[in-house]
């Protein structure tokens, strides 16, 4: 089916919202087509299968995330500000994501797990670049093994997929995410970085997140 790039991207945006809201397992081509206001036949003219549709969305969202991070770094005064702005953008996404999205990625759609994992590895390589840039900026400590730190962070983020098993009842996805990110930044900040972090959290970080972190 012939579509302009703009129309195709808008379609992927709408499918992304469905995936985040419903998870993957519960979505069918019928339900996606109905939500998009098109026939299933038309949807199959665009995507050969549900698997291909999910793959296209994951690649699209990964590329968009990298572009967004690049823009944030270009317009931020320092690495600490850039990291906080990226965190806030991801936090806004976390407020919308259905926790089953992560479980479905591992359990119901293992055939596209490699694509998801490769995208995550690419993100964390860039995350390691951010750490090193922060050291040059003087906002992150020099005496930290950031290769290890990046791997630990990846494991912590992976734990969000199994929240029901690993964390006590009453904790939300945002509670855990806030503690992981802000706790990480505080642990690696230089005095200069901590001064910037304290100043910017008062501006960027929601009071609910700070309250949750400070109560721990």
N, C-alpha and C positions, 0 to 999 in steps of 0.2 A: 504494500500500500504506500503510495507516494505521499510524503508529508514534508513540510518544511522543518528545518532544524529547530526553529522556535516552537512549532506546534508539538514536535516530538518531545522536546524538553519539558514543555508544559504537561504533557501526558505523563512523563516519568515523575514529575513533581506530584501529580495527583495520586499515582500509584504508590509513591513513597509514603504519602500520608496514610494511605490504607494499610500498608505494611506496618507502619509504626503504631497505628491505632488498634489494629486487629491481630497483629502477629502474622506469621506466615502460614501456619498449618490450617488455620480457619478460612483462609482465602481460597476461593476457587475461581476458575476463569469465568464462570457464570456470575459469581458475586462481584467480581471486579468489573466485568462488563456492565452489570446493572448499576453499580455505583458510578461508573463513568458515563452512563447514559448512552451506551452503544450496544450493538448485538455481539454475542460471543463470536460469531463468524468474523465480524470486523476486527475484533481483538486478536483472533488467530491469524488474520492477514498481516498484523503488525508483529506479533510474537509467535514463534512456532510452538511454544509450550510455556507452561507456568515457570519452569526452571529457567528458560531463556529470559523471560520477563524479569524474574528476580535478579538474574545476572546483569542484565542491562541497567537495572536500577542501582545495584551495588557499585558498578563501575562509574555510573553517572554521579552518584553521591560521593564516592571517594574523590573523584576529580574535582568536584565542586568544593569539598572540604579543603583540599590542598590549595585551591585558588583562594579560598576565603582566608586561610591561614597566612598565605603569602601577602594578601592585601592588608591584613591586620599588622603584620610585621613592618610593612612598608609605611604604615600610618601611625605607628606607636613610637613613643619617645625612647623606650628601652625594652629589654627582653621581659622584665617582670610585668610591665603593662601589657605587652603582647600576650603573655601566657594567661594573664587574668581575663583578657578579652576573649581569648579562645575558650577558656573555661566557662565563661558566662554563656557563650553561644552554645556549647555542648550541654550546659545545664538546662537551657531553655528547651533543648531537644529532649532531655531526660524527663521533663515534666509531661511530655506527650507520649513517650514510648511505652508500649505494652510490654511488661516483663517477659511475656511468653515469646516475644520476638527473639530474644537471646536463646531461649531453650529450643525454639523451633530451628534455629540456625544449626544447632549441634545435633539435634535428634531427628527432626523430620526432614531436613534438607541437607544431609551430609554430603550430597553430590555437589553442592555449591560452597561447602565449607572451606575448601582450599582457596577459592577466590576471595572469600571473606578474610581468611587468615593472611593471605598475601597482602591484602589491602591494609590489614592491621599492622603487619610487619613493616610496611612502607611508612605508615604513620609513625611508628615508633622509631624508625631510623631518623625521620625528620625531627622527632621529639628529642633524640639524642643530639642532633645538630643545634636545637634550641638551647639545651643545657650548656653546650660548649660556647655558644654565643653569649649566654648569660654570664659565664665566667669572664669572657673578654669585656663585657659591659661592667663587670665589678659587682653584679647583683647576686650572683651565685658563687658559692664557696669553691675554692680550687682543690681542697683536700677531700673531695668526694669522688668515688668511682661511679661515674655517670652511666657507664655501660651496665653495671650491676643495678643501679638505681632505676634505669629504664626498664630492665627486665622485671624487677620487682613491681614497678608500676603496672606493667602489662599483666602480671599475674593478679594484682589487686583488681584491675578492671575486668579480668576474666571471671573473678569471683562474683561479679554482679549477675552473671548468668545463673548462679545457683544460690540466690539470696535466701530462698525459703529453707535451704539445707544448712547454710553456713552462718546465718545471722539470727539473733533473737527476734521473736515476734515484736511488732511495734515499730521496727526500723523500716524506713521507706528507702526506695532507690535513691532519692535525693539526699537523705541523711548520710548514706554510705559514700555517695559520690562526693559530696561536699567535704567530708572528712578526709577522703583520699587526696583530693586536689590541694586543698588549703593546707593540710598537714604536710604534704610533700613540699610545697613552696616554702613553708616556714622552716622546715628541717634543713633546707639547702641554702637559705638566704644568708647573705653577708649582712653586717649591720646596715650598710647602704641599701641592700635589697629589702631588709625588713622594714626600714623606714618608708620605702616606696610602697611595699606591700600593705602596711598598716594604713597609709594614706589612701591607696586606691581601693582597698576593700570597703572603706567607708563610702566610696563613690559607686563602685561597680557591683559589689557583692550584696545580694538581698539580705535584709536583717534576719530573716528566718534561717538562712544558712549560717550566718555568724553566730546566732543564738544556739543553734544545734551544735556547732563546733565547740563553742566556749563552755557548753555544759558538760562536754565529755571529760 
